[in-house]
Amino acid sequence: MRIAMFLTWEGITPKQYNEVRKLVDWDNNIPAGGVLHIASFDSKGLRITDVWENETDFNNFAQNRLMPKVLQLGITSAPTIEVYPLHNLFTPGFGK
């Protein structure tokens, strides 16, 4: 069952996000089960919304690819993550 993952990571900057993104290389080495990734920032830090094929795929990505690179960069804080069954995914204009 597809899931929606909502992440809040206070204190993370756009520069740190971009460094992790480059190291993990999820744009070119797409994680198994990844469907949609949206990253944004507010005054407190990073906000991510993802859609995954299932929670196992998300957990595998987080544990085996993401977090080792986060730690490699010296980021020791932890995000707040919420996971829910996906009810609907509608992306009008996607790909335009």
N, C-alpha and C positions, 0 to 999 in steps of 0.2 A: 504494500500500500504506500502510495506517495505521501511524503510528509513535508510540512512547512517548518523551517527552522528560522528562529528569530534570535539574533545575537546582539548583545550590547556589550561593548568593551570600552569602558571609560579610560581616558588617558591615551588611547592609541591615536596617532596622528596620520594624516594622509601619507606622509613620507614613510612612516613605518609600515603602513598597509602596502604601499608600492614596493618596498623592499621585500616583504614577505611574498607578495605576489610574484615578483621576479624569481625568488629562490624556489618557490613551490612550482611555478610555471604551469598553473592550472589552465591558462589560456591555450597552451600548445599541447599539454599532456592532460587532457580532460579527465577528471576523476570519474571512475566507474559510478554510475547512478546519479551523477550531477545533472540537473535539468535546467535550473535557473539560478543566477547569482546577481544580487543587487547590493551594492555597497554605497553608503552615504555617511556623512558626518554631521554632527551637531556640536554645540559648544562643549559637550562633555566627552565626545570621542566618536568611536566607530559604531555604526549600526548596519547590520547585514540581514538581509532576507534571502533565504535560499529555498529552493524546492529540490527534493531528492526523491529517487525512486523508492527508497526505504531508509529507515533509521540505521540499519546495519551499514549501508554504503556511506552514509554521513559519518558515522562513528569511525569506520576504517580510515576514511580520508583525514579526519581530525587527528586521530591518534598516530597514524603511520606517516602522513605526509606534512600536514600543517604544523602541528605542535612541535615536532623536532626542529623545524626551521624557525619558528617563533622563538624557541629557546636559544637557538644558534645566534640569533640577533640580540640576545640578552633581555628579551621581554619576559618578565617573570609574573606579571599580573595575569589574572584569569578572567575570561569573559563570563557573562551571564548568558545562558542558552536555554531557550524554550523550544520544544518540539511538539507539534500537533499533527494529527492526520489532516491531509489536504482535502478540503471540501470542493474547491473549484480553482482552476487556473485559466484565466482569460487574458490574452495579450494582444489586444487590437493594435494594429499598426506595427507589430513586431516584424522586423526585417525590412521596413520601408526606408 
